[in-house]
Amino acid sequence: MITDLFRGQLVRLTAEDPELMGKAFSRWYRDTEYHRLLDTSPSQLWSAKKFKEWIEKDYEKDQPNFFPFQIHTLSDDQLIGFLGLFLPTWSHGDCWVGIGLGEREYWGKGYGTDAMRLALRYAFAELNLHRVTLGVFEYNPRAIRSYEKAGFRLEGRERQVLHRDGQRCDILIMGILHEDWDRMQA
Ligand SMILES: CC(C)(COP(=O)(O)OP(=O)(O)OC[C@H]1O[C@@H](n2cnc3c(N)ncnc32)[C@H](O)[C@@H]1OP(=O)(O)O)[C@@H](O)C(=O)NCCC(=O)NCCS
């Protein structure tokens, strides 16, 4: 029996705190490299207040198909990123996941993969979903490698869907099935 679903080797997942997240998102989005690794929308500067209100509006919708988390280090409880699971339709058991470590000194040290493993454990062991899907930009090899380590496979690509710095770029679609995840636990 898993005693704490939300605790990994390096990080734990916590509930979103709009005040804290508003401040963090506002600061993280000033880092345009981070924004452009994560988001298809054009870089935009938002105040902490605007982010906080945006998160609070999400809560008002009381969406049973959206699972937002903060990512905290286990060593000193620092807020380093976010992770969200979204189920467009429950009946298909397919959920989308998004992740970002806004604190860039934590990139490449295993924290993101640990958080993604927690998300997969939650999706498969707790929600009993059938698959988890994500989209990643082709110019983000660190993310692609991290997702492969967590068990995702490349399933397809949206060709030339992004326009960045005068070049067209693909979005890769990656996925993992419940049965793939089960095999990794054996
Ligand atoms: C993507 C992200 C969540 C991954 O988490 P992370 O903690 O950095 O990932 P990890 O350290 O566990 O793994 C990264 C892997 O990529 C490898 N890597 C790093 N840079 C690389 C590069 N330029 N080319 C190829 N591999 C690279 C690392 O060596 C490591 O693999 P290894 O363990 O086999 O050596 C995190 O980097 C992040 O949030 N980045 C900024 C925002 C972002 O890109 N979000 C994802 C949007 S889809």
Ligand as a Chemical Component Dictionary entry (heavy atoms), coordinates in Angstrom:
data_LIG
# 
_chem_comp.id                   LIG 
_chem_comp.type                 NON-POLYMER 
_chem_comp.pdbx_formal_charge   0 
_chem_comp.three_letter_code    LIG 
# 
loop_
_chem_comp_atom.comp_id 
_chem_comp_atom.atom_id 
_chem_comp_atom.alt_atom_id 
_chem_comp_atom.type_symbol 
_chem_comp_atom.charge 
_chem_comp_atom.model_Cartn_x 
_chem_comp_atom.model_Cartn_y 
_chem_comp_atom.model_Cartn_z 
_chem_comp_atom.pdbx_ordinal 
LIG C1  C1  C 0 11.004 19.781 -18.475 1  
LIG C2  C2  C 0 11.319 19.648 -16.988 2  
LIG C3  C3  C 0 10.021 19.475 -16.206 3  
LIG C4  C4  C 0 12.194 18.389 -16.805 4  
LIG O1  O1  O 0 12.514 18.264 -15.465 5  
LIG P1  P1  P 0 14.065 18.135 -15.021 6  
LIG O2  O2  O 0 14.075 17.987 -13.569 7  
LIG O3  O3  O 0 14.843 19.257 -15.622 8  
LIG O4  O4  O 0 14.462 16.777 -15.779 9  
LIG P2  P2  P 0 15.522 15.691 -15.304 10 
LIG O5  O5  O 0 16.712 16.353 -14.700 11 
LIG O6  O6  O 0 14.854 14.644 -14.502 12 
LIG O7  O7  O 0 15.904 15.014 -16.683 13 
LIG C5  C5  C 0 16.417 15.770 -17.757 14 
LIG C6  C6  C 0 17.150 14.838 -18.690 15 
LIG O8  O8  O 0 17.435 15.546 -19.905 16 
LIG C7  C7  C 0 18.820 15.501 -20.169 17 
LIG N1  N1  N 0 19.150 16.734 -20.856 18 
LIG C8  C8  C 0 19.302 17.965 -20.345 19 
LIG N2  N2  N 0 19.578 18.838 -21.332 20 
LIG C9  C9  C 0 19.582 18.126 -22.483 21 
LIG C10 C10 C 0 19.812 18.457 -23.842 22 
LIG N3  N3  N 0 20.083 19.711 -24.217 23 
LIG N4  N4  N 0 19.723 17.464 -24.757 24 
LIG C11 C11 C 0 19.425 16.201 -24.398 25 
LIG N5  N5  N 0 19.200 15.826 -23.106 26 
LIG C12 C12 C 0 19.283 16.796 -22.179 27 
LIG C13 C13 C 0 19.479 15.343 -18.822 28 
LIG O9  O9  O 0 20.788 14.827 -18.937 29 
LIG C14 C14 C 0 18.499 14.367 -18.155 30 
LIG O10 O10 O 0 18.657 13.062 -18.655 31 
LIG P3  P3  P 0 19.536 11.925 -17.861 32 
LIG O11 O11 O 0 18.940 11.817 -16.487 33 
LIG O12 O12 O 0 19.346 10.699 -18.692 34 
LIG O13 O13 O 0 20.951 12.431 -17.815 35 
LIG C15 C15 C 0 12.102 20.922 -16.466 36 
LIG O14 O14 O 0 13.390 20.949 -17.040 37 
LIG C16 C16 C 0 11.377 22.223 -16.787 38 
LIG O15 O15 O 0 10.371 22.531 -16.170 39 
LIG N6  N6  N 0 11.899 22.996 -17.746 40 
LIG C17 C17 C 0 11.373 24.329 -18.085 41 
LIG C18 C18 C 0 9.921  24.326 -18.563 42 
LIG C19 C19 C 0 9.614  23.187 -19.505 43 
LIG O16 O16 O 0 10.381 22.889 -20.398 44 
LIG N7  N7  N 0 8.447  22.551 -19.302 45 
LIG C20 C20 C 0 8.021  21.419 -20.115 46 
LIG C21 C21 C 0 7.115  21.838 -21.176 47 
LIG S1  S1  S 0 6.547  20.457 -22.176 48 
# 
loop_
_chem_comp_bond.comp_id 
_chem_comp_bond.atom_id_1 
_chem_comp_bond.atom_id_2 
_chem_comp_bond.value_order 
_chem_comp_bond.pdbx_ordinal 
LIG C1  C2  SING 1  
LIG C2  C3  SING 2  
LIG C2  C4  SING 3  
LIG C2  C15 SING 4  
LIG C4  O1  SING 5  
LIG O1  P1  SING 6  
LIG P1  O2  DOUB 7  
LIG P1  O3  SING 8  
LIG P1  O4  SING 9  
LIG O4  P2  SING 10 
LIG P2  O5  DOUB 11 
LIG P2  O6  SING 12 
LIG P2  O7  SING 13 
LIG O7  C5  SING 14 
LIG C5  C6  SING 15 
LIG C6  O8  SING 16 
LIG C6  C14 SING 17 
LIG O8  C7  SING 18 
LIG C7  N1  SING 19 
LIG C7  C13 SING 20 
LIG N1  C8  SING 21 
LIG N1  C12 SING 22 
LIG C8  N2  DOUB 23 
LIG N2  C9  SING 24 
LIG C9  C10 SING 25 
LIG C9  C12 DOUB 26 
LIG C10 N3  SING 27 
LIG C10 N4  DOUB 28 
LIG N4  C11 SING 29 
LIG C11 N5  DOUB 30 
LIG N5  C12 SING 31 
LIG C13 O9  SING 32 
LIG C13 C14 SING 33 
LIG C14 O10 SING 34 
LIG O10 P3  SING 35 
LIG P3  O11 DOUB 36 
LIG P3  O12 SING 37 
LIG P3  O13 SING 38 
LIG C15 O14 SING 39 
LIG C15 C16 SING 40 
LIG C16 O15 DOUB 41 
LIG C16 N6  SING 42 
LIG N6  C17 SING 43 
LIG C17 C18 SING 44 
LIG C18 C19 SING 45 
LIG C19 O16 DOUB 46 
LIG C19 N7  SING 47 
LIG N7  C20 SING 48 
LIG C20 C21 SING 49 
LIG C21 S1  SING 50 
# 
